[in-house]
Amino acid sequence: MKDCLFCKIAEGEEEADIVYEDDQVVAFKDINPKAPTHLLIIPKQHITSLKEAEEEHQQLLGKLMLTAKQIAADKDAAGYKLVMNTGEKGGQMVEHLHLHLLIGKPKQWP
């Protein structure tokens, strides 16, 4: 999707503080962090939200979760929170599926 900010980050067209990347996913620091460590983990493939995910995306969705687990382990996190907002009414602000990885005491939480 040519106007999608997260697609542009995944393609290297927009800057982000990237902490992890492979052929399927990218993880980068959230510009409005809600915890001491707040990362967004996105698939490189554009999927608007979990609502639009299909059976064919099952492996990719699992990849997001396992990437979060690995990043948290690399940061020696004793615990962490994973959040995936779906749709505008669910708090999703960017129309590209993404997983929030929050490590440390939240700065604010709705």
Secondary structure, DSSP 8 states (H G I E B T S, - for coil): -TT-HHHHHHTTSS---EEEE-SSEEEEE-SS-SSSEEEEEEESS----GGG--GGGHHHHHHHHHHHHHHHHHTT-S--EEE---SGGGT--SSS--EEEEESS-S---
